[in-house]
Amino acid sequence: MLPKSRWPRRSRNISHCDILIRGERNYDRGVQSLAELRYLIRKFVGEGDAVARAAGLEPQQYQLLLAIRGLPEGEEATIQALADRLALKHHSMVELIDRLEVHGYVRRSRNRDDRRRVLVSLLPKGEKLLEHVARHRISELRSNGTAFSEGHRGLTEG
């Protein structure tokens, strides 16, 4: 047995059981917040897919147009960069670009410095279609975005 001077001090009479229960409650709230956030994201994506289809685009086609337009400044829209953004393999991205190119939404061109690098850009028809869908989605996110913030806050608060 430890001498009294070496015993851990208990402030405010908190027992080990209290700490375990409090930790379990925090974990439960975290899991609930995570589940809610995932639900809201999936709902938002699903509704976006429906809006894209109503505009005449498949969801992946809309996602590609969005990825091209929304790349961070200074990042080139190469096939590999776009494949990374959409979590697709290179050959799947090429097929997706082929389909959009046939419809006149995008264009491929070779990089001036490195002819092996293929760049993808939006054509006016693709830009117009993207704008139609994206404006609707941005408006909806602005009006219903507090739920995302609350779900995220539940995960980041201890």
GROMACS elastic network, one bead per residue, 0.5 to 0.9 nm:
[ bonds ]
;  ai    aj funct       b0    kb
    1     4     6  0.89345   500
    2     5     6  0.79873   500
    2     6     6  0.60728   500
    2     7     6  0.62585   500
    3     6     6  0.55518   500
    3     7     6  0.66859   500
    4     7     6  0.52753   500
    4     8     6  0.87094   500
    5     8     6  0.83411   500
    6     9     6  0.86520   500
   10    13     6  0.57291   500
   10    14     6  0.64677   500
   10    15     6  0.77675   500
   11    14     6  0.65382   500
   14    17     6  0.81200   500
   14    18     6  0.60559   500
   14    19     6  0.72250   500
   15    18     6  0.51394   500
   15    19     6  0.65708   500
   15    20     6  0.88194   500
   16    19     6  0.50937   500
   16    20     6  0.62411   500
   16    21     6  0.86036   500
   17    20     6  0.50554   500
   17    21     6  0.60409   500
   17    22     6  0.84446   500
   18    21     6  0.51333   500
   18    22     6  0.59811   500
   18    23     6  0.84353   500
   19    22     6  0.51061   500
   19    23     6  0.60255   500
   19    24     6  0.85180   500
   20    23     6  0.50562   500
   20    24     6  0.60987   500
   20    25     6  0.86320   500
   21    25     6  0.61927   500
   21    26     6  0.86584   500
   22    25     6  0.50869   500
   22    26     6  0.62639   500
   22    27     6  0.85852   500
   23    26     6  0.50927   500
   23    27     6  0.61188   500
   23    28     6  0.85652   500
   24    28     6  0.60294   500
   24    29     6  0.85597   500
   25    29     6  0.61188   500
   25    30     6  0.84455   500
   26    29     6  0.51120   500
   26    30     6  0.60498   500
   26    31     6  0.86027   500
   26   158     6  0.73002   500
   27    31     6  0.61420   500
   27    32     6  0.85499   500
   28    31     6  0.51269   500
   28    32     6  0.61267   500
   28    33     6  0.85418   500
   29    32     6  0.50304   500
   29    33     6  0.60240   500
   29    34     6  0.84657   500
   29   154     6  0.72850   500
   29   155     6  0.81226   500
   30    33     6  0.50676   500
   30    34     6  0.60266   500
   30    35     6  0.85204   500
   30   154     6  0.65025   500
   30   155     6  0.54927   500
   30   156     6  0.86796   500
   30   157     6  0.89313   500
   30   158     6  0.88047   500
   31    34     6  0.50051   500
   31    35     6  0.60621   500
   31    36     6  0.84982   500
   31   155     6  0.82989   500
   32    35     6  0.51146   500
   32    36     6  0.60779   500
   32    37     6  0.85336   500
   32   151     6  0.88979   500
   32   154     6  0.85141   500
   33    36     6  0.50632   500
   33    37     6  0.60197   500
   33    38     6  0.84854   500
   33   150     6  0.84262   500
   33   151     6  0.53415   500
   33   152     6  0.72681   500
   33   153     6  0.83267   500
   33   154     6  0.53995   500
   33   155     6  0.59694   500
   34    37     6  0.51704   500
   34    38     6  0.61138   500
   34    39     6  0.85370   500
   34   151     6  0.70998   500
   34   152     6  0.79040   500
   34   154     6  0.79855   500
   34   155     6  0.66589   500
   35    38     6  0.51521   500
   35    39     6  0.61170   500
   35    40     6  0.86591   500
   35   151     6  0.87501   500
   36    39     6  0.50135   500
   36    40     6  0.61666   500
   36    41     6  0.86023   500
   36   148     6  0.88189   500
   36   151     6  0.62914   500
   37    40     6  0.50930   500
   37    41     6  0.61351   500
   37    42     6  0.85800   500
   37   147     6  0.81832   500
   37   148     6  0.64221   500
   37   149     6  0.89242   500
   37   150     6  0.85106   500
   37   151     6  0.50121   500
   37   152     6  0.67365   500
   38    41     6  0.51278   500
   38    42     6  0.61203   500
   38    43     6  0.84826   500
   38   151     6  0.87955   500
   39    42     6  0.52153   500
   39    43     6  0.60472   500
   39    44     6  0.85328   500
   40    43     6  0.50209   500
   40    44     6  0.60208   500
   40    45     6  0.85288   500
   40   147     6  0.76358   500
   40   148     6  0.68859   500
   40   151     6  0.84609   500
   41    44     6  0.50566   500
   41    45     6  0.60932   500
   41    46     6  0.84578   500
   41   148     6  0.79010   500
   42    45     6  0.50788   500
   42    46     6  0.59469   500
   42    47     6  0.85108   500
   43    46     6  0.50509   500
   43    47     6  0.61131   500
   43    48     6  0.84788   500
   44    47     6  0.52455   500
   44    48     6  0.61348   500
   44    49     6  0.86594   500
   44   137     6  0.86818   500
   44   141     6  0.83048   500
   45    49     6  0.61533   500
   45    50     6  0.87353   500
   46    49     6  0.50552   500
   46    50     6  0.64500   500
   46    51     6  0.88321   500
   47    50     6  0.50894   500
   47    51     6  0.63603   500
   47    52     6  0.86929   500
   47   137     6  0.87228   500
   48    51     6  0.50413   500
   48    52     6  0.61219   500
   48    53     6  0.85783   500
   48    59     6  0.77724   500
   48   133     6  0.80414   500
   48   134     6  0.88069   500
   48   136     6  0.88477   500
   48   137     6  0.66455   500
   49    52     6  0.50659   500
   49    53     6  0.61640   500
   49    54     6  0.86122   500
   49    57     6  0.86703   500
   49    58     6  0.74163   500
   49    60     6  0.85319   500
   49    62     6  0.81708   500
   50    53     6  0.51212   500
   50    54     6  0.61759   500
   50    55     6  0.86843   500
   50    58     6  0.89827   500
   50    59     6  0.79424   500
   51    54     6  0.50829   500
   51    55     6  0.63589   500
   51    56     6  0.88478   500
   51    57     6  0.87106   500
   51    59     6  0.88022   500
   51   133     6  0.64940   500
   51   136     6  0.81018   500
   51   137     6  0.82156   500
   52    55     6  0.51020   500
   52    56     6  0.64498   500
   52    57     6  0.51607   500
   52    58     6  0.63765   500
   52    59     6  0.59363   500
   52    61     6  0.85214   500
   52    62     6  0.62875   500
   52   130     6  0.87894   500
   52   133     6  0.61253   500
   52   134     6  0.89643   500
   53    58     6  0.55646   500
   53    59     6  0.67862   500
   53    62     6  0.88565   500
   54    57     6  0.73432   500
   55    58     6  0.89157   500
   55   129     6  0.73736   500
   55   132     6  0.78796   500
   55   133     6  0.70902   500
   56   129     6  0.87826   500
   57    60     6  0.80816   500
   57    61     6  0.59864   500
   57    62     6  0.61332   500
   57   129     6  0.86114   500
   58    61     6  0.51895   500
   58    62     6  0.64259   500
   58    63     6  0.87383   500
   59    62     6  0.51445   500
   59    63     6  0.61672   500
   59    64     6  0.86663   500
   60    64     6  0.60935   500
   60    65     6  0.86347   500
   60    86     6  0.81870   500
   60    96     6  0.78523   500
   61    64     6  0.51301   500
   61    65     6  0.63312   500
   61    66     6  0.85869   500
   61    96     6  0.69494   500
   61    97     6  0.83034   500
   61    99     6  0.84378   500
   61   100     6  0.70429   500
   62    65     6  0.51573   500
   62    66     6  0.60894   500
   62    67     6  0.84942   500
   62   129     6  0.86638   500
   62   130     6  0.68576   500
   62   133     6  0.81175   500
   62   134     6  0.89628   500
   63    66     6  0.50031   500
   63    67     6  0.59743   500
   63    68     6  0.86185   500
   63    86     6  0.73357   500
   64    68     6  0.61595   500
   64    69     6  0.86054   500
   64    82     6  0.72470   500
   64    83     6  0.89047   500
   64    85     6  0.85471   500
   64    86     6  0.72579   500
   64    93     6  0.88480   500
   64    96     6  0.81723   500
   64    97     6  0.82188   500
   65    68     6  0.52563   500
   65    69     6  0.62955   500
   65    70     6  0.84166   500
   65   100     6  0.89266   500
   65   105     6  0.82303   500
   65   106     6  0.81280   500
   65   121     6  0.88879   500
   65   122     6  0.71602   500
   65   126     6  0.70767   500
   65   127     6  0.77240   500
   65   129     6  0.88439   500
   65   130     6  0.63547   500
   66    69     6  0.52382   500
   66    70     6  0.57225   500
   66    71     6  0.83963   500
   66   130     6  0.67749   500
   66   134     6  0.78583   500
   67    70     6  0.50262   500
   67    71     6  0.58933   500
   67    77     6  0.84454   500
   67    82     6  0.66996   500
   67    85     6  0.68049   500
   67    86     6  0.77427   500
   68    71     6  0.57544   500
   68    76     6  0.87479   500
   68    77     6  0.59824   500
   68    82     6  0.71364   500
   68   120     6  0.74780   500
   68   121     6  0.68368   500
   68   122     6  0.71873   500
   69    72     6  0.89254   500
   69    77     6  0.88050   500
   69   121     6  0.82936   500
   69   122     6  0.74795   500
   69   127     6  0.82275   500
   69   130     6  0.87022   500
   70    73     6  0.86262   500
   71    74     6  0.81897   500
   71    75     6  0.63048   500
   71    76     6  0.76363   500
   71    77     6  0.72929   500
   71    82     6  0.87756   500
   71    85     6  0.89152   500
   72    75     6  0.57019   500
   72    76     6  0.86238   500
   73    76     6  0.83758   500
   75    78     6  0.86392   500
   75    81     6  0.82457   500
   76    81     6  0.74349   500
   76   119     6  0.70309   500
   76   120     6  0.84489   500
   77    80     6  0.81285   500
   77    81     6  0.61160   500
   77    82     6  0.62555   500
   77   118     6  0.83423   500
   77   119     6  0.54328   500
   77   120     6  0.54595   500
   77   121     6  0.70345   500
   78    81     6  0.51695   500
   78    82     6  0.62117   500
   78    83     6  0.84669   500
   78   117     6  0.68595   500
   78   118     6  0.57048   500
   78   120     6  0.61403   500
   79    82     6  0.52309   500
   79    83     6  0.60022   500
   79    84     6  0.85866   500
   79    90     6  0.69123   500
   79    93     6  0.67261   500
   79    94     6  0.71049   500
   79    97     6  0.86117   500
   79   117     6  0.82336   500
   79   118     6  0.65330   500
   79   119     6  0.67232   500
   79   120     6  0.70852   500
   80    84     6  0.61123   500
   80    85     6  0.85947   500
   80    89     6  0.83946   500
   80    90     6  0.62744   500
   80    93     6  0.81430   500
   81    84     6  0.51454   500
   81    85     6  0.62847   500
   81    86     6  0.88406   500
   82    86     6  0.62643   500
   82    87     6  0.83053   500
   82    88     6  0.82875   500
   82    90     6  0.88728   500
   82    93     6  0.74307   500
   82   120     6  0.88544   500
   83    86     6  0.52781   500
   83    87     6  0.56990   500
   83    89     6  0.60456   500
   83    90     6  0.59388   500
   83    91     6  0.89103   500
   83    92     6  0.80071   500
   83    93     6  0.56320   500
   83    94     6  0.87501   500
   84    88     6  0.63900   500
   84    89     6  0.78984   500
   84    90     6  0.86407   500
   85    88     6  0.78640   500
   86    89     6  0.89159   500
   86    93     6  0.85004   500
   88    91     6  0.82229   500
   88    92     6  0.61565   500
   88    93     6  0.62482   500
   89    92     6  0.53206   500
   89    93     6  0.63471   500
   89    94     6  0.88209   500
   90    93     6  0.51662   500
   90    94     6  0.63087   500
   90    95     6  0.88468   500
   91    94     6  0.50204   500
   91    95     6  0.63755   500
   91    96     6  0.87274   500
   92    95     6  0.51509   500
   92    96     6  0.62704   500
   92    97     6  0.86635   500
   93    96     6  0.50132   500
   93    97     6  0.61017   500
   93    98     6  0.84784   500
   94    97     6  0.51127   500
   94    98     6  0.60827   500
   94    99     6  0.87769   500
   95    99     6  0.63974   500
   95   100     6  0.88239   500
   96    99     6  0.52628   500
   96   100     6  0.64524   500
   96   101     6  0.86091   500
   97   100     6  0.51096   500
   97   101     6  0.59112   500
   97   102     6  0.85673   500
   97   106     6  0.73497   500
   97   107     6  0.84009   500
   97   108     6  0.83927   500
   97   120     6  0.81667   500
   98   101     6  0.50772   500
   98   102     6  0.62522   500
   98   103     6  0.88790   500
   98   106     6  0.88621   500
   99   102     6  0.52997   500
   99   103     6  0.66983   500
   99   104     6  0.89802   500
   99   105     6  0.89917   500
  100   103     6  0.52382   500
  100   104     6  0.63874   500
  100   105     6  0.53531   500
  100   106     6  0.59144   500
  100   107     6  0.84515   500
  100   126     6  0.83731   500
  101   104     6  0.50121   500
  101   105     6  0.57049   500
  101   106     6  0.50007   500
  101   107     6  0.59138   500
  101   108     6  0.79276   500
  102   105     6  0.77027   500
  102   106     6  0.84308   500
  103   106     6  0.80710   500
  103   125     6  0.87945   500
  103   126     6  0.87289   500
  104   107     6  0.75017   500
  104   122     6  0.89315   500
  104   123     6  0.68467   500
  104   124     6  0.85980   500
  104   125     6  0.66018   500
  104   126     6  0.70766   500
  105   121     6  0.86981   500
  105   122     6  0.60804   500
  105   123     6  0.52461   500
  105   124     6  0.71920   500
  105   125     6  0.53849   500
  105   127     6  0.73830   500
  105   129     6  0.83506   500
  106   120     6  0.66385   500
  106   121     6  0.55032   500
  106   123     6  0.50480   500
  106   124     6  0.84910   500
  106   125     6  0.82717   500
  106   126     6  0.63291   500
  106   127     6  0.87830   500
  107   119     6  0.82116   500
  107   120     6  0.56595   500
  107   121     6  0.53957   500
  107   122     6  0.64430   500
  107   123     6  0.65728   500
  108   118     6  0.64329   500
  108   119     6  0.56010   500
  108   121     6  0.65571   500
  109   112     6  0.89265   500
  109   117     6  0.85087   500
  109   118     6  0.56479   500
  109   119     6  0.52469   500
  109   120     6  0.64971   500
  109   121     6  0.80744   500
  110   113     6  0.86628   500
  110   114     6  0.75288   500
  110   115     6  0.52723   500
  110   116     6  0.69065   500
  110   117     6  0.58606   500
  110   119     6  0.59417   500
  110   120     6  0.88271   500
  111   114     6  0.53107   500
  111   115     6  0.52502   500
  111   116     6  0.72540   500
  111   117     6  0.54043   500
  111   118     6  0.60104   500
  111   119     6  0.63405   500
  112   115     6  0.61126   500
  112   117     6  0.86740   500
  113   116     6  0.89850   500
  113   117     6  0.86389   500
  114   117     6  0.57374   500
  114   118     6  0.87673   500
  115   118     6  0.73518   500
  122   125     6  0.79231   500
  122   126     6  0.56901   500
  122   127     6  0.59642   500
  123   126     6  0.52674   500
  123   127     6  0.61403   500
  123   128     6  0.86528   500
  124   128     6  0.60596   500
  124   129     6  0.86006   500
  125   128     6  0.52258   500
  125   129     6  0.63391   500
  125   130     6  0.86409   500
  126   129     6  0.51517   500
  126   130     6  0.60133   500
  126   131     6  0.84600   500
  127   130     6  0.50850   500
  127   131     6  0.60237   500
  127   132     6  0.86377   500
  128   131     6  0.51171   500
  128   132     6  0.63140   500
  128   133     6  0.89310   500
  129   132     6  0.51671   500
  129   133     6  0.65325   500
  129   134     6  0.85462   500
  130   133     6  0.53483   500
  130   134     6  0.57737   500
  130   135     6  0.82558   500
  131   134     6  0.50950   500
  131   135     6  0.57331   500
  131   136     6  0.84018   500
  132   135     6  0.56787   500
  132   136     6  0.66709   500
  133   136     6  0.53647   500
  133   137     6  0.63795   500
  133   138     6  0.87604   500
  134   138     6  0.59491   500
  134   139     6  0.84139   500
  135   138     6  0.51356   500
  135   139     6  0.60757   500
  135   140     6  0.85648   500
  136   139     6  0.52489   500
  136   140     6  0.62735   500
  136   141     6  0.86795   500
  137   140     6  0.50865   500
  137   141     6  0.60633   500
  137   142     6  0.85729   500
  138   141     6  0.50486   500
  138   142     6  0.61345   500
  138   143     6  0.86487   500
  139   142     6  0.51930   500
  139   143     6  0.63194   500
  139   144     6  0.86662   500
  140   143     6  0.51682   500
  140   144     6  0.60057   500
  140   145     6  0.77301   500
  141   144     6  0.51804   500
  141   146     6  0.85929   500
  141   148     6  0.89951   500
  142   145     6  0.52453   500
  142   146     6  0.81000   500
  143   146     6  0.78347   500
  144   147     6  0.64402   500
  144   148     6  0.80129   500
  145   148     6  0.53702   500
  145   149     6  0.65950   500
  145   150     6  0.88665   500
  146   150     6  0.61193   500
  146   151     6  0.85456   500
  147   150     6  0.51081   500
  147   151     6  0.61271   500
  147   152     6  0.85532   500
  148   151     6  0.51084   500
  148   152     6  0.60889   500
  148   153     6  0.84561   500
  149   152     6  0.51078   500
  149   153     6  0.59450   500
  149   154     6  0.85843   500
  150   154     6  0.62229   500
  150   155     6  0.88675   500
  151   154     6  0.52798   500
  151   155     6  0.68162   500
  152   155     6  0.52849   500
  152   156     6  0.63988   500
  152   157     6  0.87209   500
  153   156     6  0.51261   500
  153   157     6  0.59151   500
  154   157     6  0.56576   500
  154   158     6  0.81810   500
  155   158     6  0.76427   500
